[in-house]
Amino acid sequence: MYRILRFAFAILGCIQTLNAQNDTSLKIIDEVVISTSLTATSRSESPVSVDVYRTSFFKANPSNNLFESVQLAGGVRPQVNCNICNTGDIHINGMEGPYTMVLIDGMPIISSLGTVYGLMGIPSSMIERMEIVKGPASTLYGSEAIGGLINIITKAPSKFNSFQSDVRISSWLDANIDASLNKKINQHWTSLTGINLFTNPSKRDANQDQFTDVALQHRASLFQKIAYQNQKGTSFNLGVRKFMEDRWGGQTNFHNSNPFSGISPLAGGDSIYGETIATRRWEAIASYKPSTSSPFELQGSFNQHAQNSYYGTLHFQAIQRVYFAQGIYRKSLGLHQFLTALNHRFTFYDDNTGATIFKDSLGNTVYSIPQKVPISGLLIQDQYTFKNHSFLGGLRYDYHPNHGNILSYRAAWKIKQGASIWRLNWGTGFRTVNVFTEDHAALTGARTIRFSEKLRPEESQNFNLSFETNQAIKNKSLLRIETNAFFTFFNNRILPDYQSDPGAIIYTNNTSGSINHGANFNIDWMNSGRFSGRVSATYIHARQKINNQWIRPILTESLNASFTLTYKNRFKTTTIDYSGNIVSPMNLPVLGELDPRPSTSPWWTIHNINVNIRINKSREIYFGIKNLFNWTPARNTPFLLARSNDPFDKQVIYDAQGNTLASANNPYALTFDAAYVYAPNQIRTFYIGFR
């Protein structure tokens, strides 16, 4: 911890010396954010640090969904969790995906079962901006926001009629189509209709292991938003989205049926291995405010996620419904801004696993009890501002039927000194867990699931010290420099143990200790000329105390960084973006001492180039290269998939205790496993698009 503090304050001290110049003709837009306090406020006035990414961020590296887009965000890394179906989650400051809450327009839409595949279904075209808060946000949003949150603000219906489209195709023959239509219905009503279609129909096996490198996908998303507002400021907003996706991966002689026809007829067999997932989602978001001056606002959301999937011979079928309602009261009294929110979330979950089905000693289903979890919460918050100081304090009370009363706290202090801002934040977080809905490895069937005890909810405390400043360089360039040090301490952290038994995942509450410390450093460079850029780096010191030893968890890097360099020609009709990331080695889940695959990943990096040419005021063409240097995790590794020649373990020999034995056919004593993955497996691709 001392080294992290010393490193952070050294950076802060160097930055502070740049305060000589403050005047510039360039301006950094002071973003409006809502993720820090449930109230629209300027980013510079928020006591809580928040990163904001707008349309230009998504255009710099065109991607097919949110999961791919966030790879260039500071301190954020999308983690691929399966070599076959390519599911993933999003890590913030080294914290695993289940600790990241994903909101749409401030509503808890993506969570639990939907976390695994729901992230893939958010097209970049429907995003107005993305807000990222690092550190616990449970005081505002309850469970699951223990490590941070990503709030996706979708485009609002415009008062002007317009049509927008974006069509892209790559050298892998995957195609993406986005289209939206703004319509002014009358003086008070406006609407926005959008559609996203994506298909990746081609089997590719560049590493020649007889398995697909990237899952084949067919995806369709239709969303409709309507908005009402009258002269008094009475406003009503409603958004509905229907999402369908069929994906499959596996042996190259496995095939699926036509798009959106559901599960392949070959699924579930034990002759050809395949993972096939059919996902169907409904989402709805609504808000109502009586008038512009009214202190009251009502919000609500609903989502239903139905999933029918096979992982080899294992059939997993589940449905989840989440109902959310919230009433907010805001009141300003002098220098105080009070906020009170009362909310209720009800989650219904049912599947065909031991999470809801109870069997007798012969394996016959005796009865099924769907999980029904109501959680009610009350938030009280006050922000006090005077001169250059701002204080924020918040308290949240939740009642959980299984865990009883849960309290969350947060406090923040902001000091503004000219063009510089200091922020000190403290907060607590909590998380209740269902591993069957959040850990993809628990569903693949490659390992058995064991619980060493009755799991208790996780708790955390987080401290965050940040500093940011805007500095001019000879009135031609402007720098926004931000650095922060973060410290997170866990209680009852739920850890999956992959090492004790290579054939099982053992879940337990770690009461010995778990920490996550580190520092972020971001530089945004804007130039009145032709160049601009962004560089972000995050150092992570994550450790778990197991058997009186502090070890680094698997799939957690010590350093990740990203960059974007932008060039615009003299007439600003051509833009070239060069972007990339770099990730330090991580511990990997190998299968025993004889496994020949490296137990740690190498340093790895992926680079991209995008060229955008504006034809006229309403049309532009773009093209580029992803993974410029053609890097994949298969490089310098004997194989990624363990025993891809025997995916059903028909030739594996076990001892009396169930341990895998080495044999002439299995010299490394392995079983089939697809969990050895830490980076995208797609080789260099070219693409072209038209907007």
PyMOL commands that set and color helices and strands:
alter all, ss='L'
color gray80, all
select helices_A, chain A and resi 2-16+43-45+55-60+66-72+97-99+113-121+124-126+138-141+435-438+440-442
alter helices_A, ss='H'
color red, helices_A
select strands_A, chain A and resi 32-33+41-42+51-53+76-80+88-92+100-104+107-110+127-134+148-154+162-170+175-184+189-200+216-229+235-250+274-289+296-311+314-333+336-351+357-359+365-368+371-386+389-400+404-417+420-431+448-451+458-473+477-491+493-497+504-510+514-527+531-546+549-551+559-568+574-583+604-616+619-626+653-654+660-661+685-690
alter strands_A, ss='S'
color yellow, strands_A
deselect
rebuild
show_as cartoon
